[in-house]
């Protein structure tokens, strides 16, 4: 059942990551796209063979943090059906971020995964380039140094949707993200493979295809065992994820969306 937990976390991660090339980090903020708004919502279902194993969702709302108007993004993952009987997962990740620059100001993680429980809150201090991690279960506080151009696993999605010019990408480009997660700075990379049309319940959609690099081991067959498709439009929404695991293949599909800022481009309305 650890495979379901890994896939939920994976989908939450890729519902909250997009694309950027290392050589355009310095100019990232020169672009400012109208890519999302309050009220946006996505839901995904994860399938293992014929079984519906889990679902994940991502929602964006406006809020006030201190005296500042910000966005709060909430990512939820949970097992369903038979998977829930064997391995119950209830994950909630939330990020509060600046509406213009899209920098995480506060991140929360409240999870239950088969008896494993974690409830933390992270606040970011960019003046001193550090993160303060508060463990609500043990009442412990720790400080950690932040890497450069850091995001968390949820804010990254919005950060890149708002600032990245995807026309800069060419097939074969490697894509890099620096993420602070669970007290550590994580470098992460994907390879842009090109454009591909994907059949969905909404019709056929033109997508960017990516190969995320994950550590091979007990869960994934190889470090290239994942495929990701993201809409090739101004929304840049993850449409489909395919994970080749040691136990088989799990697929995650977008099943529900609402509140998009830009038109959802359908190549063929099946």
RONU-713116 format. One record per residue: x, y, z of N, C-alpha, C, O in turn. Coordinates in steps of 0.001 Angstrom, whole numbers, plus 524288, in hexadecimal, padded with zeros to 5 digits. Example, Ala and Ser with C-alpha at 12.3 -4.5 7.8 and 13.67 -1.06 7.14 Angstrom:
<rs>
833867E9C681E788300C7EE6C81E78833907F31C81E788379C7F30982111 832327F73681BA8835667FBDC81BE4832648001E81EBE834618047281F67 
</rs>
This chain:
<rs>
8032C7FB428000080000800008000080352804F7800008014E809387FF04 8085D804748011880BC8808FD800D880BEE80B447FB5D80D1980FE17FAAE 80ABF808077F76A80AC0809EE7F2108066980DE97F13380731811B07EE53 801D380D287F3A07FD9D810F77F32E7FF318161E7F5B77FE1581A4D7F39F 801C7815D37FA358038E81A8B7FCD78077481D797F96B80734822417F8F8 80B0E81A967F70380EF381D027F3A280C5A81FA87EEF580DEC823EB7ED5F 8085F81D1A7ECC2805C781F607E8328029E824347E98F8027A827F17E68A 80013824297EE187FD2B828D07EFB2800E782D5F7F0737FFDF831B27EE9E 8053E82C6B7F3268090F830927F3F080B4B832567EEBD80C29836FE7EDE8 80C3C82E997EB3780E3C82FE47E60880A708336D7E32680C0B8375B7E0E5 8055D832147E32F8018E835327E05C800F283A927E2D08008183E777E007 800E983AD57E80A800B983FF27EA8E8056B843327E8F6804FA847E77E816 809E8840A67E89980EAB843727E70E80E268458E7E18F80F6D84A177E096 80C418424B7DDDD80C04844097D87A807308473C7D75F806EE849D17D353 8035A8472A7DAD37FF3284AFA7DA66801378503B7DC357FEBD854457DB64 805BB8501D7DEAA807FA854E87E0A280D52856097DE6781027859477E08C 80ED58536C7DA1581398854D67D76781289855657D1A880EF2853007CF88 815A2858847CF35815368593B7C99D81AAA859457C76A81DC0855D17C8B6 81BFF85CFD7C428820A985C937C116823F5861807C142821DB865D17C0FF 8290F860EF7C1B082C75865547C076831F3863837BF4C833D085FB37C18F 83484866377BBCE839D6864F17BA5283D92867EA7BDC283C9486C637BF37 841DF865677BF0B845AC867AD7C29B847D486CD17C0878491B870537C38F 8483C86D467BB5C84AAE871E27B9188471B8769A7B8CB848C487AB07B6E0 8422C876357BAA583ED087AC87BA8B83CFF87C547BFFE8394D87F5B7C08E 83F9687A417C40883E2687BAD7C95D83E968818B7CA3E83B29883EB7CCA4 842CF883E17C84C843C3889677C94683F9D88CEE7C6DE83EB9891417C8C6 83D1288B237C2B38393388E627C00B8339E88C977C11182FFC88E7A7BE8C 832E5888FE7C4B882DC2886B67C59B829AD88ACE7C6E78254E88A9D7C4E9 82B1C88E917CA478274A892667CC0382652896B57C80A8232789A317C908 828F9896917C38A827FA89A7A7BF84822CC899727BCC9820BB89CE67BA27 820B0894C67BD5D81B9E893617BB29817918932E7BF86818CB891D97C3FB 812BF894847BE2E80E988948D7C21B809798931B7BF6A806B3896847BD76 8083A88E147BF4E803B888C1D7BC767FEE288BDC7BFF47FF3C88ADD7C4A5 7FA6B88CC57BD907F56D88C4B7C0477F3A0886A47BFD07F0328856B7BCAD 7F5F3883317C2F47F54387D907C23B7F15387B177C5F37EF87876C07C4EE 7EFEB87DB67CA3D7EC5687B5A7CE077E99E87F9B7D12C7EB1E8842C7D109 7E59487DF97D4037E29A881967D7417E02687E9D7DBC57E00A879CE7DBD0 7DE32881867DF8A7DB8987F217E3FA7D6D287BFC7E2207D3EB87DB97DEB5 7D611877637E45D7D1BD874027E2E07D34886F9B7DF357D00F86C437DDF6 7D82C86F8F7DD757D9F086B5C7DA0B7DA2D8662F7DD137DBCC866107E19A 7D88B861EF7DA837D84B85CD67DD247D96E8587B7D93C7D771858857D4DC 7DCB2854AE7DAE27DDD1850027D7CC7DD2484B2D7DB3A7DE5D84B3D7DFE0 7DB2A846FE7D8D57DAE7841FD7DB987DCCB83DA67D7FB7DB9A83D947D352 7DFD2839FC7DA497E216835A67D7677E0848307B7D9EB7DFFE8301C7DEAF 7DFC782C7F7D6A47DEFA827357D89B7E393823D37D70F7E58E824347D2B1 7E54A820797DAB27E9A181CE47D9CF7E784817697D9287E4558159A7DC46 7E953814C17D50A7E77580F877D3D47EBFB80BA97D3CF7F03480CC57D1CA 7EAFF807137D61E7EEAD802B67D5DC7EBC97FE457D3327E8977FB9E7D59F 7ECED7FD737CE237E9E07F9BD7CB247E4557FBC87CA8B7E385800287C8B8 7E07D7F8977CC167DB0D7FA397CBC67D9287FCC67D0D17D49E7FE517D12D 7DC997FD3E7D4BB7DAF67FF1E7D9D67DC12804EE7DA7A7E042806D27D911 7D845807B77DC9C7D8F580D2C7DE067DB6E80D4A7E3697D8D780C227E74B 7E07180EAD7E3B17E36180E247E88B7E32A812F57EC057E2DE8127C7F0CC 7E350817A27E9A47E3E781C617ECBA7E200821157E99A7E0C4820A77E4FA 7E1CA825997EC3C7E10082A6F7E95D7E42C82EC27EBDE7E5AB82E717F06E 7E52B832CE7E8CA7E7FC837637EAA37E56483C357E85E7E33F83C037E411 7E5918408D7EB3A7E332845617E9537E69C84A047EABE7E9E6849BA7EE3D 7E5C184E547E7F07E8A7853287E8CC7E4E8857BD7E8107E24F8582D7E40A 7E4A985B2D7EC0A7E0FD85F8F7EBE97E3AD864967ED887E711864907F0F1 7E224868F37EB0F7E48586E077EC097E06E871ED7EDE47DC47872707EB86 7E1A5874B57F2367DE12878AE7F44E7E12087D727F61E7E5B387D0C7F78E 7DE89881FA7F6077E0DA886B87F8397E007886DA7FE187DBEB8854180003 7E3F6888C6800FD7E3858895A806A57E6B988E0D808697E98A8907080555 7E63D88F5280D697E96C8936880FC77ED36890D4813997EB9388DE58170A 7F237891E8813017F63688FFA8168D7F8E2894C4818E47FB99897A181625 7F819895A281E027F9D789A86820687F67B89EE081E4D7F1BD89EE181F19 7F8D58A29181BA37F5CC8A6C6819347F64B8A691813437F5518AA7281099 7F7D38A1FC8112D7F8EC8A18880BA27F52389DC0808FB7F3FC8999080B0C 7F33989F47804627EFDF89BD9801567F340897F57FE6B7F6AE8997A7FB69 7F24E892F77FF4A7F59688ED47FD087F21D88A877FAC07ED5388ACC7FB13 7F494886977F8747F1DE881E27F6B67F31E87D687FA747F77E87CED7FC63 7EF3187A2B7FB6B7F0018753D7FE457EEC1870B87FA9D7EA628704C7F8A8 7F28F86D627F9B47F1D2868C27F6707F186863F47F9E77F4EC863217FD34 7ED79860C47F92D7ECA585C117FC5E7ECE58573D7F8ED7E9EF856C07F52B 7F070853AB7FA387F10184EB97F7657EF6D84A4A7FB097F170849DE7FF62 7EBD3846FE7F9447E9C3842B07FC687EA9C83D917F9887E9CE83D447F4CD 7EC3C839897FC607ECB4834507FA2B7EA5B830557FDDF7EB1F830B48029B 7E78282C857FBCD7E53B828797FF277E45B823767FC107E332823967F766 7E4EC81F167FEBA7E39181A177FC607DDAE8194A7FCA77DB0981B967FFF2 7DBA2815F87F9207D60A814D77F8F07D53F80EFA7F8417D8E780C1C7F703 7D06980D3E7F9167CEF5807D47F80A7D234803E47FB077D351804A07FFA6 7D3C07FF9F7F8547D6BE7FB767FAD37DC0F7FD5C7FCAC7DE027FB96800B2 7DE67800EF7F9C87E382803027FB557E3318059B800AC7E6DB8054F803C5 7DECC80827801B87DE1B80AD1806BA7DD97806F680B3F7DF378081B80FA0 7DB508025C80A2B7DACB7FE6580E3B7E01F7FC5880FEC7E0FA7FB3181483 7E3B47FBE880C247E8DC7F9B980D4E7ECC47FDE180F017F02D7FCD88123B 7EC478028E80CD87F016806A680E017ED6680BF780D9F7ECF380E3080962 7EBA380DF58120D7E8C9812E9812157EC968177A811A27F05C817DF81497 7EB8281AEC80DDC7EE9281FAD80D207EAF48246480D387E7068248780A73 7EC4D8283C810687E99D82D508108B7EDDA8317F810D37EFDB832A28150C 7EF37833C780C657F36E837A080C257F15083CFC80AC57EE1783D878073D 7F325840F680D977F1D08466180C687F6C9849A280C717F97184A078106F 7F80784BF4807FA7FC6C84F8D807717FA30854DD805EF7F70E8553F8024E 7FBCB858FA808BA7F9F185E39807727FE83862078072A80244861A780A26 7FE1A865B08038480211869B1802D57FF7B86F03802757FBA386FB67FFA6 801A2872BF805517FFF08782F805088044387B2880238808BF87B1F803F4 802F187DBD7FDDD80711880327FAD88058B885987F8D0800F2886D77F827 8098B888B67F7DD808EE88DF87F5BE8065C88DB27F05B807D988A737ED24 80290891097EF5D7FF87890B37EA938028E892697E5C180176890927E172 80652895E17E6698092D897ED7E1EA80E1F894D67E0BE80ECF892EB7DC63 81196894577E49D8166E891807E3BB815CB88B9F7E44D8190F888A67E266 811A5889E77E6E1810B2884627E7F88154D881F67EADC817C187E467E8FB 8166E8841A7EF7481A31881C07F3078173D87F877F7AD813BB882197F9BB 8189387AC67F967815D1878A27FDF08170087BCB802D981B8987CE280404 812F587D40805AF8137A8800F80AA3812C987C5880F3E8155187CE58134B 80F4D8788D80E8780E56874A48129180C7E86F9880FFA8097E86FBA80C39 80E4B86B2C811FE80CA1866128100380AE8862AE8149980D5F862C3818BA 806BE85FBD813E78050785C1B817F080486856A4815A080359855F981103 80572852C5818EF8051F84D4D817618028484A4981BC2804AB849DB82009 7FDDA8482D81AB57FAD68454981E947F9458402181C177F5BB83FFA818D7 7FBE883BDA81D9B7FB35836F581AD27FA438325881E807FC1883236822F1 7F75582E9981C707F6A68297581EE77F7798257281A9D7F49382560816C6 7FB698221781B387FCB781E43817337FD8D818F2819BC801E18179D81B59 7F955815F281A0D7F9AC810AE81C3C7FBAF81086821C67FE7F80CE682337 7FA4D81469824F07FC1D814AC82A55800868188282B228019981A0982F90 8032381A22826EA8074681E1182747804C28237582725801E3824BD82382 805DE8269E82B288035C82BB682BB88077E82FFD82BD680B9B82F6582E41 80653834508292F809D0838CF8294C8069583DC5828D0802FA83E11825A6 807ED841B382C0580523846B082BE48092084B0882CC680AC284C0583130 80AAD84D9F8288580ECA85192828DA80D22856A8826358099C856C2822EF 80FC885AD7827B880EFE85FEF8254B8145A8625E82448817A986286827C4 8152C8643B81F9081A1F866AB81E188193186C5081C8D815C986D6681956 81C2B86FEE81ECB81BFF8756881D328214A876D481AD582556874C481C68 8213087A6481706825DC87BAA813FC827A1881418151382485884EA814E8 82CA6881D68162E82F08886ED817338331B887EE812F183775885E68132B 831A188B1780F0F8352088BFB80AA5839458901480BD983D2E8906580912 838848933180FDF83C93896EA8116E8416F8940E81354845D6895B28124D 8409088FBA81623844EA88CAA8183C8458A8876D81573848CA8843A816F8 842648868F81156842B4881DA80E228425587CDE81171845A8879698111B 83E3187C97814A483D8287806817FA837BC876978186A83444879BC81751 836D5871C781A0B8318B86FD881AF18311286E27820A0834A286BBE822C6 82CAD86F6B8230782B8F86DC38285D827708697C82829822FE86A6B82695 828F3864C8829C68257286047829AE8236285F3A82F278266885E5D832CB 81E3685F4C82FB881BAA85E65834BC818BD8593D83493815218589083178 81A4E85597837F0817B68508E8386C813608511583C77814708518484122 80E868510D83AB280A16851EA83E2D8091984D4D841D6806A884DF3845ED 80AF7848AF8406980A1C84417843AC80DE3843E38484680C848420E84C81 812A4845C78476B8169D8459984B94817CA84AFA84DDC81AB084B74851AA 8158084F0884B7E8165E8547484D2781C248561884C9181E198595184F8E 81ECD853D3848AE8244085519847A2824AE858F38431D8218C858CF83F77 8289885C6A8435F829B18601E83F2F82F6585F9D83D83832E885F42840C7 8304085F95838638358985F33836528362B862EC831B783272863EB82ED6 83AE9864F78310B83C1E8686582CA783F7E8657F828AA842CA8624982A0F 83E96866B6823A7841868644D81F75842F18686381B5E83FEF86C0081A5D 8477D867CE8190D8493286B59814F78466786A0180FDF845D38656B80E89 844B086DFC80D10841FC86D3280823845C486D5C803918499D8703E803AD 844AA86A427FF85847A086A8F7FAB1845D586F2D7F76D8426D8722A7F90A 8482486FBC7F2D6846CE874137EF60841B2873017EC7D8407886E8B7EB2F 83EC0877327EB85839E5876EC7E878836568728A7EA738343F86F7A7E763 835B58724D7EF8F832FC86DE97F1F282D1286E6E7F17682AF0872BD7F1A4 82A7F86A087F0DA824D1869A57F1218238C864FB7F48D82706861FC7F5FB 81E81864597F5E381CF485F747F85B819FE85C3C7F44F8196A85DEC7EFD8 8181E857A57F5CF815F88541B7F1E3810CC855FF7EF9E80F33854207EB7D 80E22859A87F2338093785BA77F020809F4860D77ED4A807B5861A57E91D 80D0E8645B7EF7F80D9C869917ED28810488697B7E7D980F6686CF47E4A4 81390865867E6E1816798653D7E1F5812E9865707DD3B814188680B7D95D 80E90862B17DD8C80AC88627A7D94780923867F57D7A6809318693D7D303 807AE86B2E7DB6B805BE8706C7DA4B80A2B874287D8CA80981877877D56D 80E8F873887DB4281329876C07DA2A814AF876797D46E815B787A797D1F8 814D3871B87D24E8167F8710D7CCEF8122B872287C90681341873F77C4B4 80D65871217CA6980908872797C6FA808C88785E7C62F8077A87A337C1EF 80A0287B4D7CA398098F880FE7C9EB80E268838E7C72080D73887807C479 812DD881597C7B28178D884127C5DB81A698818F7C14B81DA5884257BED9 8195D87C9F7C00A81C90879F37BC2E81A8D87A927B69F815E4879F27B59E 81E1387BCD7B30481CF287BE07AD6C81E3A8767A7AB38822C98753B7AA55 81A398734C7AA5781B2086DE47A8BD81D2086D7F7A32681EDD869517A186 81CEA871C17A02B81EF3871A979AD1824E38710379ABE8272586FDD796A7 8276D871BF79F4082D1A8711F79FA582EC686B6579FAA8335E86A3979EDD 82B12867CD7A09382C76862487A11682CED85F9879BC9829D08609079840 830DA85C3579B45831978590679697832018534A79842833DC8522679C8B 8304584FA8794DE830C484A1C7963683660848BB7979E83A0E84A32794E4 836F5845E079BF183C218447279DD883E21847F07A22C841FD846A57A4BC 83B8484C717A30E83D1E84FEC7A74F83C3084D4F7AC948385084A917AD57 83FC784E327B02983EF384C8B7B59083CA88510B7B8A783DF7855967B7C6 8393E84FBC7BC3F83639853857BF3883768852B67C4F88376E84E467C6D2 83861856E67C7CF83A2A856857CD32836A6859927D0E6834C085DC97CF93 835CB8576B7D588832C5859FD7D99F8359F859437DECF8375C854F37E006 8361D85D637E1D48383485D087E727833AE85D757EAFB830CF861507EAFE 83314859797EE3782E898592F7F1B28304C8583A7F74C833AB854F47F850 82DF385B247FAE982EC485A1A8007882A35856D280267825AE8586980217 82B808522B8046C8276C84E8F806228295984B5A80AC082D71848D880A78 8265E84B7480F0182777848218138482D0A848EB8158A82FD6845208167E 82EA384DD3816308339484F85818868384484F36814DE83CA88502681696 8377B84DEB80FD783BDC84D7880C3D83AE48506A807278366E851348058B 83F3D8520B8049F83F09854577FF6B83FE8850047FB6C843CB84D317FBAB 83C4084F847F7BC83C8984B577F3E983D3E84D787EE62839DE850517EC7B 8419484C247EBC0841F984D3F7E62483F00848F97E33183F4B844637E49A 83C3884A747DF3783905846BA7DC5083959848097D686839C784C9C7D518 839258440D7D32B839658451F7CD9883591841BE7CA8B8342583D6F7CC24 833EF843E97C601830B3841237C23F832E58422C7BCD0835BF845F57BC03 8319483EDB7B9238332C83F9C7B3BB82E60840AB7B06782A9283DBB7B090 82E96844E37AD6382A568463A7A9D082AEC842F67A4DE82EDF843557A225 826E983FB47A3B08274483C0979F54824B683E0679A59825D083C1179619 82144841F179ADC81EA9843F97963D818CE844737970B816E28443F79B72 815F984517792B381053845ED792D180D84840E97912980F2383E4378D7D 8094583FAB793F08064B83AEC792BF8008D83BE6793ED7FF4083E76797C8 7FD15839D4790927F77883A30791857F5B7835AB795057F7098312579411 7F2B6836FA799167F0EE8332279CE97EAF0832F379CEF7E85A836FE79D40 7E8CA82E3779C997E32182D9679CEE7E16F82DB57A2A07E3A882AF97A5E6 7DD7F830E17A3CF7DB69831647A91A7D57A8312E7A8E67D331830EA7A4AD 7D3008314D7AD667CD4A831677ADA77CB14836807AB787C671836D97AA3F 7CE7783A747AAFE7CCC483F8A7A9087CD94840127A3227CBBF843D67A0C4 7D04F83C557A0C57D1D183C9C79B4F7D7AB83BDA79ACE7DA4A83AA479EA6 7D9C083C8C7961F7DF5E83C12795417E1FA84157796397E04C8455B7942F 7E62C8413E7996D7E8B08461779B287EE75845F2799B97F11D8420579A8A 7F05E84A4A797927F5EB84ABF796587F8FC84BB079B597F7D684F4B79E50 7FCEB8486279C417FFD2848937A12D805B38489E7A04C807A5846CD79C4B 8087B84ABD7A42580E2184A207A47D80F31845107A77180D0C8442F7ABA8 81281841BF7A534813CB83CCA7A7B58190C83D437AA7C81CCF83F547A851 8194083B4E7AF5A81DF883BC07B28A81F6C8368C7B4F581C1C833387B5FD 82474835F87B5D182688831567B8738290D833057BD9282D9D834887BD9E 82621832C97C1EE8286A834157C70982C3982FD17C8BF82B3582B2E7C7F9 8308B831617CB098347182DAE7CCEA8338182CA97D2B6833DF830397D5EC 8324A827C37D4088314F8262B7D96783528821DD7DADE8371B81F067D783 83635821707DFF0839E381D7C7E1CC837968180E7E12D83345817057E307 83A6E814947DE97838BA80F287DDFE8398280C3B7E32083CFF80D7F7E62F 836368084C7E407836B8805597E8E183204801EC7E9C78303B7FF327E63D 82FFD8020F7EE8F82BB77FE9B7EFF1826A0800127ED3A823487FCB47EC77 825F3805107EBBB82105806D07E972821538071D7E38981E21804BA7E0D9 8252580A087E16C8257980AE87DBD882950807207D94F82D56805C77DB93 827FA805697D47E82B46801A27D1BC83089804047D048834938016E7D09C 83075808FA7CEAB8354180BA37CD28834A08116D7CE4783061813317CFAE 838E78146F7CDA98388381A0A7CEAB835D481CEA7CA378351D821AA7CA74 8345381A027C6198315381C477C1C782BE7819D97C17782981819BA7BD4D 829FF817ED7C5E082523814FB7C5F282037818407C62081BFB816207C6F2 820A281D5F7C56381C1B820CC7C5AF81B7C823F27C0AF81F4F825A57BE50 81694824AF7BF238154F8280C7BAB38111582BDC7BC6180D7C82A787BF40 81191830B67BA8C80DFD834E27BC1980C6F838017B74E80FB88394F7B40C 807488393A7B6E18054C83C677B297802B7841517B4D07FF4C840F77B82E 8045C845E87B2EB8027084AFB7B4C08003B84DF67B01A802A184DFD7ABEF 7FBB9850777B0B47F9488532A7AC547FCEC8573E7A9F17FF6385A4C7ACB8 7FD358573A7A4D08007685AEF7A1F87FD3D85FD07A0BA7FC428611879C32 7FBA08627A7A4E77F891867487A44E7F9E786AF67A8C27FD9D869FD7ABA9 7F6F086F2F7A9587F81D8730F7AD617F6B2871427B2D87F81B873D87B6A5 7F3E686CD47B35B7F28D86AC77B8897F6D8867437BAC27F7E0867737BF73 7F965864087B7757FD9D8607D7B9047FBE385CCA7BD647FE2285CB57C1A4 7F7E8859CB7BC377F58E856507C0187F77B850C07BF4A7F75284ED47BAE2 7F95384E0B7C36D7FA94848757C2EF7F5A88455A7C19A7F1D28457A7C480 7F5CA842937BD337F14583FB07BB437F191839E87BCA57EDA58377F7BE0A 7F64A837B17BC3D7F6DD8320D7BCE87FC42830CC7BF19800208334A7BDB3 7FC7B82CED7C2898016682AF97C4AC80154825047C4327FD6C8227F7C56D 805A2822D47C26C8062C81D257C21080B0F81B8B7C50580F5581D6F7C3E1 80A718180F7C8D080ECC816587CC1380F928107F7CB6680C0C80D697CC7C 8143080EFE7C99A8158D8097A7C9048182B8079D7CE0781CCB808927CEED 8151C804F17D143816FC8032A7D655818DB7FD897D608817FE7FAD37D228 81B667FBDE7DA2281D2B7F6717DA66818887F2B27DAB8818F97EE247D93D 814107F49E7DCAA80F707F1537DD2780BDB7F1C07D869807F17EEF87D827 80D0E7F51E7D4AF809B27F5FB7D0348098A7FBBE7CEC780D287FEAE7CFF9 8055C7FD527CC3B804E8802B67CA63800358055B7CCE17FBF3803207CD18 8010080A167CEBE7FCC080D487D0CF7FC4B812287CD6F80033814A37CC21 7F7798137F7CC0B7F665818087C8BE7F2F881BDD7CBB97EF4081A4B7CE55 7F439820E57CB577F10F825067CDAD7EEFC828817C9567F1F882A507C607 7E9DA829737C9547E75C82CA87C5517E4698312F7C7CC7E20D830A57CBF4 7E497835AD7C5277E15A83A147C6B97DBAB838B87C59D7DA538374D7C138 7D84F839257C9967D2CD837C87C8F27CF2983C6B7C9967CACE83C627C78D 7D0EC840727CC6D7CD90844FF7CD6E7D0E4849ED7CD707D53D849F07CF7E 7CED984E1A7CB247D162853327CB967CD48857767CB627C91B856C87C918 7CE8285BD77CDCA7CB23860737CD7E7CE58865457CEED7D278864E77D15E 7CC55869C27CD587CEB886EB77CECF7D3A3870137CBD57D6D98730E7CDD2 7D46286DFA7C70D7D90586F4A7C40B7D8C8874F57C22C7D492876F97C102 7DD438777A7C1E57DD8C87CD67BFFF7DD6687D037BA0C7DB0C880887B7C4 7DFEB879367B78A7E0548791D7B1DA7DD4B874857AF907DC34870BB7B251 7DBE9874D27AA867D9068707E7A8177DBF486B5B7A8657E0BA86B2B7A7DA 7D90D867427A9417DB28861ED7A9567DAEA85FED7A3C07D6B485EA37A1D1 7DF6985FA67A1207DF8285E7B79B8F7DEC2858A579A777E1D68556179C30 7DAA58576F797987D99185218795FC7DAEB851A6790317D8BD8547478CF4 7DE8B84E1778EE47DFFC84D50789667DB8F84AA07867B7DA0484C4E7823F 7D98884671788CA7D521843967867D7D1418428A78AD77D2B08406678EE6 7CC678440078A0E7C85B842F378DF57C61183D9978CDC7C26A83D1C789C4 7C8348398078F677C6948341B78E4A7C0E88332878FB97BEF082ED378F08 
</rs>
